[in-house]
Amino acid sequence: MKNFWNIDGRKKILPYICLVGLVAIVCFFMFLPNLIAQRPVAYGTDLKPEQLFFNMEFTNLITNFFKTGTFPFYSWSLFLGTNFYSSQTFYVMTDIFGWLGLLLNSVNFFDRALLLEILKFILSALTMYALLNEIISNKKIQWIGSISYAFSSWAIFYSGQLMFHSFYVFVPLYFLGIERYLKYNKKLLFIMSVSILAFSNWYFFYTLSFFTPIYYIYRFYIINNGFEKIFPKTAKIIGLYFIGVLISAITLIPTLFYIRENNRLGLTTDLLFADKQIYLHILSAMFAPNYLYIYQSNVFETNWHVTRELCIWAGSFTALGVLALLSFKEKKFRNASLLVYLVILILLICPIGNAAMHGFSEPSFRWTFIISTFNILVACHCMVDEDNIDKGKFKKYIFISVFLCFIIVPLTSLIRNDYSEFLILYKDQWMLFILCGGIMLIYSLLILKDSKNKIFWFLVLTLVETSFFGYSLYNKVLDRSDRGTYEFVDKVTHVLQDNDNELNNYLNYLNDQNYAEYYRVYVPHDSLYWFYSHNMSVAYQLNGFMVYDSTYSPSINKLKDLAPQIVEYNSGMIFNIKDPDILQFLNVKYALVLNEDELPEKINWKLVEREYRGSIQVYENQNYRPLGTTYGKIITYENYLESSTNLDVLNDTIVCEEKDFLNIKSYLKAEEKTELTNIEYSGNHLSGSCYSKNDSFMIITLPFDKGWKILNNGKPMPVYNINGGFIGIPVDAGENHIEMYFVPEGFKLGVLFSGIGIIAFLAVIFGEVRRKSKKVI
């Protein structure tokens, strides 16, 4: 800090301050439409239906943690009950900015998200600046590269996916850690960056790790002019990598246990995409910001959402710099970089390569943030060393690229056989590519004419370009209807109550027994504003029947196999349970509707309130099935699927795996049904009691999860996965006091490994200090 006040200190800090100011200028113009209209920034497909509600529950659980010390492991409001800790590491649990947002809890969610997104843009620029400062010397080009990174097509498109953008912020630190290790044998930054990224988002950390060997070998060769001593050097950094991974094990291991049964895993073996327009999009994606046309008339559209995520553009300066590589005279850098691009291209054009980069799941272009990052590093290197650019070759590549920008849209339209409507459907997209081609021409003229202040003008053009395209996007996506107002969001999330748990308190008051029961509440999707999101139960702290969540409990896949109709909109991650037999099985007790015809049939409903909050009708299920009920009949899944038995079987028959059939059947000695009573539940605990004349078997309709430890009269009980992914336990003859405690599977192991990782990290720090002290001596 003392160094800041002397001249050298101010010189070091001034470029960072200037960069922050430049990023702030772009942010101002980008969000200007929302500021003028005084409407929330709500860009992104999932910001409203998913992340708003996941952040609500995250805030509730963390607030409860600080008040009571109850760890935020389990959510009762998120679709039938959910392992929140392990499932939400993908969304909010490990989002560093989400934790920072808790300090702004009094601020409206969308305004809070906007402030944090601006912070992410600034930090993205600063981390890239730190990386470029290590690789190249020109300050203004470092600024240009940093702004290009902060406002790349990937960053803008995924700024609406809060957790993805959070990961992106720290990626340059990872590459900087590799750089400092290779140049100076410094280890600490690499370990810390690995730990931060693995903690921040395991999904993209896998992708980055997959690419790391390619990048590491590339940089080792560039820095060391060959591969001498690569094996001992590489062995050390692998060890450092695993120390960083171990530190984050407290979240990684529970997540790995949780997702291992996710049915989205599975590697495709396709070598080529069926839609040719994908390849034309790949050919042109570096030259235009695709976020301006992804969800509009798009000539590259394939009706397959993953192909819309091909985000490579990082400004015309970057595109031009990559073209300069093709005409770069210095062979070592050019050939090594082109070899990396060859590997990237193979991964990019092959579905199997994209699937591998996507965690051995379906193909995806989400990993293209790596390409944008590499493009910026290559472009900045080439532009700093401009004397090594063959201007003659460079002209040819510029001409080809600009010509491609001019023809790619009509050419793709011709191949798609919709050329007759080209100027109606794709005119705006074509104009965008022509504009981007024109901007590249301006950049290239500054290079070819050797303008005296060309780098300054590069910087100005980069600021204008990113500001204009950012403004264009947010002006285009601004919701000017009533649904785009702050008031509408507030109305949607408060139509059933004004304060937290007000609705639950009202429902409990309707029946004295409610205070000792666990029940669920049915609200139709198309009524009471629940069309806004399938996660509305979270806003009202209800135990509901809907969810939109890609990380839902894997055990629900069994219910989906038994009852495919629970899937909504033909999506693998949107569920809405409306079937009366399943509702009865899952303990529906109340329904809130505007009209009687919205009630599910077959259930014995009784009207208990006609004018709740003015016009809402409240109905009670007269045949409510308690959370825990003993059963007397049993069949296997195989027998159920082979027969044409309807779903009502779930209410009186155990449906189990073949391997568990005999064990469970041995418990079925009681003829009368027994119900779980005196239920208490909160946090990570549920308890209840029951009496049974003989041994029996009880189904508890919470999703099966190995994190549950269940005790009966203080003794651990075997737990079975039955009736479509729910909990089954044996019940003894006599009094039974059931206690359930939830700790995510793998959490304790994760704590142990994180402890080992922290000890190893401290050992590395101690070693570094000793090494420095020896040098001083």
Beta strands, then each sheet from edge to edge (+ up, - down):
strand 1: 74-75
strand 2: 82-83
strand 3: 520-522
strand 4: 546-548
strand 5: 574-576
strand 6: 588-593
strand 7: 605-612
strand 8: 616-621
strand 9: 628-631
strand 10: 633-636
strand 11: 653-656
strand 12: 677-682
strand 13: 685-692
strand 14: 696-703
strand 15: 708-712
strand 16: 715-716
strand 17: 720-722
strand 18: 726-731
strand 19: 734-742
sheet 1: 1+ 2-
sheet 2: 3+ 6+ 8- 7+
sheet 3: 4+ 5-
sheet 4: 9+ 14- 18+ 17-
sheet 5: 10+ 11+
sheet 6: 12+ 13- 19+ 15- 16+
end
